[in-house]
Amino acid sequence: MDDSASVASVTTRFPSGEPNNSWTIEELMYWSLSQYHSKAISQTASHIQSLSDNCDRECDDLMELHRAAVELAENGTRGNGGDNEENVRNHADAAAAAVDVNAKITNNNNSSTTTTKTLSPGTITVLITSGPHNASKFTLRPKPCTPCFIGRSKGKKFIKNGISLSKDQEVSTTHGKILVEGGGGGLSASGAAVNGSNSDGGSGAKFYFIDVGSTNGTTLNGELIEPETKILLTEGLELKAGGSNLKFMLG
């Protein structure tokens, strides 16, 4: 007898009754799979029948609605012309009101967008008046969530929209940063607290310098400023970072 015949004869000898102690593991597994298979087929058939019944009911409901709509339309055409015209006018008025509301919403959104664009913080120019970068000029555009960094680094954020003083060895890799706010307080050049001072030509935006903990510090009027202290920048204010003197020009 060849192998295929042996396999065929083995597969046909699985018992079909209830399992007992004389069954082998293979016979028990075959019986279990058969039970699961039978249950799956039964449950699938039940689900299919339930879906079919639901579909039939939905179709009947739709047909009933369709018949009612046809009858209503025919009755309106034959004898309820005035009522029908009134319904049409009501729908037209509702549609016009919806268009009017949408137009107002659109106009409000456009106004909000315009207002947002008008509140641009502006720019600040920094002129280096001493040190290895003497006579260099940087134009910065800080944003509320994106400050401009100052330091010895040649990283992207220093080159693209910051100040890279790579030749000044007294400047820390990240020495300080310039940020902009719509208002708020800080310290003026005299060291007094400032609240709401105009530092951007009337736009309401305020520019600040913060030493982020540099090694050699930053001086204002010859005095070291405290790290992480906001210094309000005003027209012509000068700070010294390392060997570089920075003069700020607003607008």
Phi and psi in degrees as GROMACS dihedral restraints (atoms count N, CA, C in turn):
[ dihedral_restraints ]
;  ai    aj    ak    al  type     phi  dphi    fc
    3     4     5     6     1   -80.4    20    10
    4     5     6     7     1   173.2    20    10
    6     7     8     9     1   -65.1    20    10
    7     8     9    10     1   -40.3    20    10
    9    10    11    12     1   -62.8    20    10
   10    11    12    13     1   -37.8    20    10
   12    13    14    15     1   -66.8    20    10
   13    14    15    16     1   -37.2    20    10
   15    16    17    18     1   -63.8    20    10
   16    17    18    19     1   -43.9    20    10
   18    19    20    21     1   -62.9    20    10
   19    20    21    22     1   -44.0    20    10
   21    22    23    24     1   -61.1    20    10
   22    23    24    25     1   -41.7    20    10
   24    25    26    27     1   -68.7    20    10
   25    26    27    28     1   -32.1    20    10
   27    28    29    30     1   -68.7    20    10
   28    29    30    31     1   -44.6    20    10
   30    31    32    33     1   -66.5    20    10
   31    32    33    34     1   -24.4    20    10
   33    34    35    36     1   -87.1    20    10
   34    35    36    37     1    -4.8    20    10
   36    37    38    39     1   -95.3    20    10
   37    38    39    40     1     4.5    20    10
   39    40    41    42     1   -66.3    20    10
   40    41    42    43     1   134.7    20    10
   42    43    44    45     1   -70.2    20    10
   43    44    45    46     1   156.3    20    10
   45    46    47    48     1  -112.9    20    10
   46    47    48    49     1    -5.0    20    10
   48    49    50    51     1   -86.5    20    10
   49    50    51    52     1  -161.1    20    10
   51    52    53    54     1   -78.7    20    10
   52    53    54    55     1   146.4    20    10
   54    55    56    57     1   -65.4    20    10
   55    56    57    58     1   148.3    20    10
   57    58    59    60     1  -141.5    20    10
   58    59    60    61     1  -179.9    20    10
   60    61    62    63     1   -67.0    20    10
   61    62    63    64     1   -16.7    20    10
   63    64    65    66     1   -85.5    20    10
   64    65    66    67     1    -7.2    20    10
   66    67    68    69     1   -72.6    20    10
   67    68    69    70     1   146.5    20    10
   69    70    71    72     1   -83.9    20    10
   70    71    72    73     1   168.8    20    10
   72    73    74    75     1   -60.9    20    10
   73    74    75    76     1   -40.7    20    10
   75    76    77    78     1   -62.1    20    10
   76    77    78    79     1   -40.4    20    10
   78    79    80    81     1   -67.0    20    10
   79    80    81    82     1   -39.6    20    10
   81    82    83    84     1   -65.9    20    10
   82    83    84    85     1   -40.8    20    10
   84    85    86    87     1   -64.2    20    10
   85    86    87    88     1   -41.4    20    10
   87    88    89    90     1   -63.4    20    10
   88    89    90    91     1   -41.8    20    10
   90    91    92    93     1   -64.0    20    10
   91    92    93    94     1   -42.7    20    10
   93    94    95    96     1   -63.0    20    10
   94    95    96    97     1   -44.7    20    10
   96    97    98    99     1   -62.6    20    10
   97    98    99   100     1   -37.4    20    10
   99   100   101   102     1   -64.2    20    10
  100   101   102   103     1   -40.1    20    10
  102   103   104   105     1   -64.2    20    10
  103   104   105   106     1   -45.4    20    10
  105   106   107   108     1   -62.0    20    10
  106   107   108   109     1   -39.4    20    10
  108   109   110   111     1   -63.8    20    10
  109   110   111   112     1   -43.1    20    10
  111   112   113   114     1   -64.5    20    10
  112   113   114   115     1   -43.1    20    10
  114   115   116   117     1   -64.5    20    10
  115   116   117   118     1   -39.7    20    10
  117   118   119   120     1   -62.9    20    10
  118   119   120   121     1   -43.6    20    10
  120   121   122   123     1   -62.9    20    10
  121   122   123   124     1   -42.2    20    10
  123   124   125   126     1   -64.6    20    10
  124   125   126   127     1   -45.0    20    10
  126   127   128   129     1   -67.2    20    10
  127   128   129   130     1   -38.2    20    10
  129   130   131   132     1   -62.4    20    10
  130   131   132   133     1   -44.2    20    10
  132   133   134   135     1   -62.4    20    10
  133   134   135   136     1   -38.6    20    10
  135   136   137   138     1   -65.2    20    10
  136   137   138   139     1   -42.6    20    10
  138   139   140   141     1   -64.2    20    10
  139   140   141   142     1   -42.3    20    10
  141   142   143   144     1   -61.7    20    10
  142   143   144   145     1   -42.8    20    10
  144   145   146   147     1   -64.5    20    10
  145   146   147   148     1   -40.1    20    10
  147   148   149   150     1   -64.2    20    10
  148   149   150   151     1   -42.6    20    10
  150   151   152   153     1   -63.3    20    10
  151   152   153   154     1   -40.3    20    10
  153   154   155   156     1   -63.6    20    10
  154   155   156   157     1   -41.7    20    10
  156   157   158   159     1   -64.3    20    10
  157   158   159   160     1   -42.8    20    10
  159   160   161   162     1   -62.4    20    10
  160   161   162   163     1   -41.0    20    10
  162   163   164   165     1   -62.4    20    10
  163   164   165   166     1   -42.4    20    10
  165   166   167   168     1   -62.2    20    10
  166   167   168   169     1   -42.3    20    10
  168   169   170   171     1   -64.9    20    10
  169   170   171   172     1   -42.3    20    10
  171   172   173   174     1   -63.3    20    10
  172   173   174   175     1   -40.2    20    10
  174   175   176   177     1   -63.2    20    10
  175   176   177   178     1   -41.0    20    10
  177   178   179   180     1   -62.8    20    10
  178   179   180   181     1   -42.1    20    10
  180   181   182   183     1   -63.5    20    10
  181   182   183   184     1   -42.6    20    10
  183   184   185   186     1   -63.2    20    10
  184   185   186   187     1   -41.8    20    10
  186   187   188   189     1   -63.9    20    10
  187   188   189   190     1   -38.0    20    10
  189   190   191   192     1   -65.2    20    10
  190   191   192   193     1   -42.6    20    10
  192   193   194   195     1   -62.9    20    10
  193   194   195   196     1   -39.8    20    10
  195   196   197   198     1   -63.0    20    10
  196   197   198   199     1   -45.0    20    10
  198   199   200   201     1   -62.5    20    10
  199   200   201   202     1   -41.2    20    10
  201   202   203   204     1   -64.3    20    10
  202   203   204   205     1   -39.8    20    10
  204   205   206   207     1   -65.3    20    10
  205   206   207   208     1   -40.2    20    10
  207   208   209   210     1   -63.9    20    10
  208   209   210   211     1   -44.2    20    10
  210   211   212   213     1   -62.7    20    10
  211   212   213   214     1   -41.9    20    10
  213   214   215   216     1   -62.9    20    10
  214   215   216   217     1   -41.4    20    10
  216   217   218   219     1   -65.2    20    10
  217   218   219   220     1   -42.5    20    10
  219   220   221   222     1   -65.3    20    10
  220   221   222   223     1   -41.6    20    10
  222   223   224   225     1   -65.1    20    10
  223   224   225   226     1   -40.2    20    10
  225   226   227   228     1   -64.9    20    10
  226   227   228   229     1   -38.3    20    10
  228   229   230   231     1   -68.1    20    10
  229   230   231   232     1   -37.2    20    10
  231   232   233   234     1   -78.0    20    10
  232   233   234   235     1   -46.7    20    10
  234   235   236   237     1  -136.8    20    10
  235   236   237   238     1    -2.0    20    10
  237   238   239   240     1  -120.4    20    10
  238   239   240   241     1    44.1    20    10
  240   241   242   243     1   -59.7    20    10
  241   242   243   244     1   -42.2    20    10
  243   244   245   246     1   -63.5    20    10
  244   245   246   247     1   -44.8    20    10
  246   247   248   249     1   -63.3    20    10
  247   248   249   250     1   -40.7    20    10
  249   250   251   252     1   -63.0    20    10
  250   251   252   253     1   -42.0    20    10
  252   253   254   255     1   -64.3    20    10
  253   254   255   256     1   -37.7    20    10
  255   256   257   258     1   -62.8    20    10
  256   257   258   259     1   -40.9    20    10
  258   259   260   261     1   -62.3    20    10
  259   260   261   262     1   -41.8    20    10
  261   262   263   264     1   -61.9    20    10
  262   263   264   265     1   -43.2    20    10
  264   265   266   267     1   -63.4    20    10
  265   266   267   268     1   -40.7    20    10
  267   268   269   270     1   -61.4    20    10
  268   269   270   271     1   -43.5    20    10
  270   271   272   273     1   -63.7    20    10
  271   272   273   274     1   -39.3    20    10
  273   274   275   276     1   -65.3    20    10
  274   275   276   277     1   -42.1    20    10
  276   277   278   279     1   -62.9    20    10
  277   278   279   280     1   -41.6    20    10
  279   280   281   282     1   -63.4    20    10
  280   281   282   283     1   -41.5    20    10
  282   283   284   285     1   -63.8    20    10
  283   284   285   286     1   -41.7    20    10
  285   286   287   288     1   -63.9    20    10
  286   287   288   289     1   -40.0    20    10
  288   289   290   291     1   -63.6    20    10
  289   290   291   292     1   -40.0    20    10
  291   292   293   294     1   -63.2    20    10
  292   293   294   295     1   -41.2    20    10
  294   295   296   297     1   -63.0    20    10
  295   296   297   298     1   -41.1    20    10
  297   298   299   300     1   -63.5    20    10
  298   299   300   301     1   -42.5    20    10
  300   301   302   303     1   -63.7    20    10
  301   302   303   304     1   -43.5    20    10
  303   304   305   306     1   -61.6    20    10
  304   305   306   307     1   -38.9    20    10
  306   307   308   309     1   -64.2    20    10
  307   308   309   310     1   -40.6    20    10
  309   310   311   312     1   -64.9    20    10
  310   311   312   313     1   -41.3    20    10
  312   313   314   315     1   -62.4    20    10
  313   314   315   316     1   -42.9    20    10
  315   316   317   318     1   -62.0    20    10
  316   317   318   319     1   -43.6    20    10
  318   319   320   321     1   -63.5    20    10
  319   320   321   322     1   -40.4    20    10
  321   322   323   324     1   -64.0    20    10
  322   323   324   325     1   -40.8    20    10
  324   325   326   327     1   -63.8    20    10
  325   326   327   328     1   -41.4    20    10
  327   328   329   330     1   -64.2    20    10
  328   329   330   331     1   -40.1    20    10
  330   331   332   333     1   -63.8    20    10
  331   332   333   334     1   -40.6    20    10
  333   334   335   336     1   -63.3    20    10
  334   335   336   337     1   -41.3    20    10
  336   337   338   339     1   -63.0    20    10
  337   338   339   340     1   -43.0    20    10
  339   340   341   342     1   -63.6    20    10
  340   341   342   343     1   -42.2    20    10
  342   343   344   345     1   -62.3    20    10
  343   344   345   346     1   -41.6    20    10
  345   346   347   348     1   -61.6    20    10
  346   347   348   349     1   -43.1    20    10
  348   349   350   351     1   -65.8    20    10
  349   350   351   352     1   -32.1    20    10
  351   352   353   354     1   -69.1    20    10
  352   353   354   355     1   -23.9    20    10
  354   355   356   357     1   -86.9    20    10
  355   356   357   358     1    27.5    20    10
  357   358   359   360     1   -61.7    20    10
  358   359   360   361     1   128.9    20    10
  360   361   362   363     1   -63.9    20    10
  361   362   363   364     1   -23.9    20    10
  363   364   365   366     1    93.7    20    10
  364   365   366   367     1  -163.4    20    10
  366   367   368   369     1  -124.7    20    10
  367   368   369   370     1   165.5    20    10
  369   370   371   372     1  -139.2    20    10
  370   371   372   373     1   135.9    20    10
  372   373   374   375     1  -108.4    20    10
  373   374   375   376     1   133.8    20    10
  375   376   377   378     1  -118.4    20    10
  376   377   378   379     1   121.6    20    10
  378   379   380   381     1  -106.1    20    10
  379   380   381   382     1   126.5    20    10
  381   382   383   384     1   -87.4    20    10
  382   383   384   385     1   120.1    20    10
  384   385   386   387     1  -110.6    20    10
  385   386   387   388     1     3.5    20    10
  387   388   389   390     1  -159.6    20    10
  388   389   390   391     1   165.9    20    10
  390   391   392   393     1    90.3    20    10
  391   392   393   394     1  -175.0    20    10
  393   394   395   396     1   -61.2    20    10
  394   395   396   397     1   -22.3    20    10
  396   397   398   399     1  -106.4    20    10
  397   398   399   400     1    25.6    20    10
  399   400   401   402     1   -52.6    20    10
  400   401   402   403     1   136.4    20    10
  402   403   404   405     1    78.4    20    10
  403   404   405   406     1     0.3    20    10
  405   406   407   408     1   -74.3    20    10
  406   407   408   409     1   147.2    20    10
  408   409   410   411     1  -131.3    20    10
  409   410   411   412     1   135.6    20    10
  411   412   413   414     1  -125.9    20    10
  412   413   414   415     1   132.0    20    10
  414   415   416   417     1  -106.5    20    10
  415   416   417   418     1   119.2    20    10
  417   418   419   420     1  -113.9    20    10
  418   419   420   421     1   147.9    20    10
  420   421   422   423     1  -130.3    20    10
  421   422   423   424     1    74.0    20    10
  423   424   425   426     1   -67.5    20    10
  424   425   426   427     1   148.1    20    10
  426   427   428   429     1  -117.1    20    10
  427   428   429   430     1   159.2    20    10
  429   430   431   432     1   -52.5    20    10
  430   431   432   433     1   -35.2    20    10
  432   433   434   435     1  -107.2    20    10
  433   434   435   436     1     2.8    20    10
  435   436   437   438     1  -134.8    20    10
  436   437   438   439     1    90.0    20    10
  438   439   440   441     1   -71.8    20    10
  439   440   441   442     1   164.5    20    10
  441   442   443   444     1  -100.1    20    10
  442   443   444   445     1   130.5    20    10
  444   445   446   447     1   -98.9    20    10
  445   446   447   448     1   147.6    20    10
  447   448   449   450     1  -121.3    20    10
  448   449   450   451     1   133.1    20    10
  450   451   452   453     1   175.9    20    10
  451   452   453   454     1  -177.0    20    10
  453   454   455   456     1   -83.2    20    10
  454   455   456   457     1   -10.2    20    10
  456   457   458   459     1   -64.5    20    10
  457   458   459   460     1   151.3    20    10
  459   460   461   462     1  -106.9    20    10
  460   461   462   463     1    20.1    20    10
  462   463   464   465     1   -65.8    20    10
  463   464   465   466     1   166.0    20    10
  465   466   467   468     1   -58.4    20    10
  466   467   468   469     1   -43.5    20    10
  468   469   470   471     1   -70.3    20    10
  469   470   471   472     1   -20.3    20    10
  471   472   473   474     1   -83.6    20    10
  472   473   474   475     1   -36.3    20    10
  474   475   476   477     1   -78.9    20    10
  475   476   477   478     1   -44.3    20    10
  477   478   479   480     1   -74.1    20    10
  478   479   480   481     1   -47.2    20    10
  480   481   482   483     1  -147.1    20    10
  481   482   483   484     1    55.5    20    10
  483   484   485   486     1  -158.7    20    10
  484   485   486   487     1  -161.0    20    10
  486   487   488   489     1  -128.2    20    10
  487   488   489   490     1   115.4    20    10
  489   490   491   492     1  -102.6    20    10
  490   491   492   493     1   109.5    20    10
  492   493   494   495     1  -104.0    20    10
  493   494   495   496     1    61.8    20    10
  495   496   497   498     1   -65.6    20    10
  496   497   498   499     1   -22.2    20    10
  498   499   500   501     1   -90.9    20    10
  499   500   501   502     1    -9.7    20    10
  501   502   503   504     1   -92.3    20    10
  502   503   504   505     1   102.4    20    10
  504   505   506   507     1   -71.5    20    10
  505   506   507   508     1   -12.0    20    10
  507   508   509   510     1   -87.4    20    10
  508   509   510   511     1    -8.6    20    10
  510   511   512   513     1   -89.4    20    10
  511   512   513   514     1   137.3    20    10
  513   514   515   516     1   -72.2    20    10
  514   515   516   517     1   159.8    20    10
  516   517   518   519     1   -53.7    20    10
  517   518   519   520     1   -50.1    20    10
  519   520   521   522     1  -119.4    20    10
  520   521   522   523     1   106.3    20    10
  522   523   524   525     1   -93.9    20    10
  523   524   525   526     1   -46.5    20    10
  525   526   527   528     1  -160.2    20    10
  526   527   528   529     1  -176.7    20    10
  528   529   530   531     1  -149.0    20    10
  529   530   531   532     1   154.8    20    10
  531   532   533   534     1  -115.2    20    10
  532   533   534   535     1   127.3    20    10
  534   535   536   537     1  -126.9    20    10
  535   536   537   538     1   163.7    20    10
  537   538   539   540     1  -126.1    20    10
  538   539   540   541     1   141.5    20    10
  540   541   542   543     1  -136.2    20    10
  541   542   543   544     1   157.6    20    10
  543   544   545   546     1   -72.8    20    10
  544   545   546   547     1   -16.2    20    10
  546   547   548   549     1   179.6    20    10
  547   548   549   550     1  -172.2    20    10
  549   550   551   552     1   119.9    20    10
  550   551   552   553     1  -176.3    20    10
  552   553   554   555     1  -113.4    20    10
  553   554   555   556     1   169.1    20    10
  555   556   557   558     1  -171.2    20    10
  556   557   558   559     1  -160.6    20    10
  558   559   560   561     1  -110.6    20    10
  559   560   561   562     1   134.1    20    10
  561   562   563   564     1   -82.5    20    10
  562   563   564   565     1  -180.0    20    10
  564   565   566   567     1   -61.4    20    10
  565   566   567   568     1   -26.4    20    10
  567   568   569   570     1   -83.4    20    10
  568   569   570   571     1    -6.3    20    10
  570   571   572   573     1    91.4    20    10
  571   572   573   574     1    -1.7    20    10
  573   574   575   576     1   -80.3    20    10
  574   575   576   577     1   151.0    20    10
  576   577   578   579     1   -67.2    20    10
  577   578   579   580     1   141.2    20    10
  579   580   581   582     1  -124.1    20    10
  580   581   582   583     1   136.6    20    10
  582   583   584   585     1  -138.8    20    10
  583   584   585   586     1   111.2    20    10
  585   586   587   588     1    82.7    20    10
  586   587   588   589     1    10.4    20    10
  588   589   590   591     1   -63.8    20    10
  589   590   591   592     1   145.9    20    10
  591   592   593   594     1   -83.3    20    10
  592   593   594   595     1   115.1    20    10
  594   595   596   597     1  -121.1    20    10
  595   596   597   598     1    15.8    20    10
  597   598   599   600     1  -145.4    20    10
  598   599   600   601     1    45.5    20    10
  600   601   602   603     1    60.0    20    10
  601   602   603   604     1    30.6    20    10
  603   604   605   606     1    96.5    20    10
  604   605   606   607     1    -3.9    20    10
  606   607   608   609     1   -77.6    20    10
  607   608   609   610     1   -15.9    20    10
  609   610   611   612     1    93.1    20    10
  610   611   612   613     1   -12.9    20    10
  612   613   614   615     1   -77.4    20    10
  613   614   615   616     1   143.8    20    10
  615   616   617   618     1  -119.3    20    10
  616   617   618   619     1   131.3    20    10
  618   619   620   621     1  -100.2    20    10
  619   620   621   622     1   139.4    20    10
  621   622   623   624     1  -133.0    20    10
  622   623   624   625     1   148.0    20    10
  624   625   626   627     1  -108.8    20    10
  625   626   627   628     1   139.7    20    10
  627   628   629   630     1  -132.9    20    10
  628   629   630   631     1   124.6    20    10
  630   631   632   633     1   -78.4    20    10
  631   632   633   634     1   122.4    20    10
  633   634   635   636     1   -89.2    20    10
  634   635   636   637     1    16.1    20    10
  636   637   638   639     1   104.4    20    10
  637   638   639   640     1    40.1    20    10
  639   640   641   642     1   -66.1    20    10
  640   641   642   643     1   159.5    20    10
  642   643   644   645     1   -67.2    20    10
  643   644   645   646     1   -48.7    20    10
  645   646   647   648     1   -95.8    20    10
  646   647   648   649     1    -5.3    20    10
  648   649   650   651     1    79.5    20    10
  649   650   651   652     1   177.3    20    10
  651   652   653   654     1  -128.7    20    10
  652   653   654   655     1   137.4    20    10
  654   655   656   657     1  -111.2    20    10
  655   656   657   658     1   144.6    20    10
  657   658   659   660     1  -127.2    20    10
  658   659   660   661     1   117.9    20    10
  660   661   662   663     1    55.5    20    10
  661   662   663   664     1    37.3    20    10
  663   664   665   666     1    82.0    20    10
  664   665   666   667     1    -2.6    20    10
  666   667   668   669     1  -110.2    20    10
  667   668   669   670     1   137.4    20    10
  669   670   671   672     1   -67.1    20    10
  670   671   672   673     1   135.7    20    10
  672   673   674   675     1   -93.5    20    10
  673   674   675   676     1   151.4    20    10
  675   676   677   678     1   -70.7    20    10
  676   677   678   679     1   136.7    20    10
  678   679   680   681     1   -57.8    20    10
  679   680   681   682     1   148.4    20    10
  681   682   683   684     1    62.4    20    10
  682   683   684   685     1    23.4    20    10
  684   685   686   687     1  -102.5    20    10
  685   686   687   688     1   131.3    20    10
  687   688   689   690     1   -78.0    20    10
  688   689   690   691     1   121.9    20    10
  690   691   692   693     1  -107.2    20    10
  691   692   693   694     1   116.7    20    10
  693   694   695   696     1   -68.5    20    10
  694   695   696   697     1   126.6    20    10
  696   697   698   699     1   -90.3    20    10
  697   698   699   700     1   127.0    20    10
  699   700   701   702     1  -120.7    20    10
  700   701   702   703     1   166.5    20    10
  702   703   704   705     1   -57.7    20    10
  703   704   705   706     1   123.3    20    10
  705   706   707   708     1    85.1    20    10
  706   707   708   709     1    -0.9    20    10
  708   709   710   711     1   -62.0    20    10
  709   710   711   712     1   141.1    20    10
  711   712   713   714     1  -122.6    20    10
  712   713   714   715     1   134.8    20    10
  714   715   716   717     1  -125.0    20    10
  715   716   717   718     1   154.2    20    10
  717   718   719   720     1  -119.3    20    10
  718   719   720   721     1   120.3    20    10
  720   721   722   723     1  -116.3    20    10
  721   722   723   724     1   115.1    20    10
  723   724   725   726     1    62.8    20    10
  724   725   726   727     1  -127.4    20    10
  726   727   728   729     1   -97.6    20    10
  727   728   729   730     1    10.5    20    10
  729   730   731   732     1  -110.8    20    10
  730   731   732   733     1   130.4    20    10
  732   733   734   735     1   -95.2    20    10
  733   734   735   736     1   127.9    20    10
  735   736   737   738     1  -112.5    20    10
  736   737   738   739     1   122.2    20    10
  738   739   740   741     1  -108.5    20    10
  739   740   741   742     1   128.5    20    10
  741   742   743   744     1  -103.2    20    10
  742   743   744   745     1   132.2    20    10
  744   745   746   747     1  -126.0    20    10
  745   746   747   748     1   125.9    20    10
  747   748   749   750     1   -97.1    20    10
  748   749   750   751     1   155.7    20    10
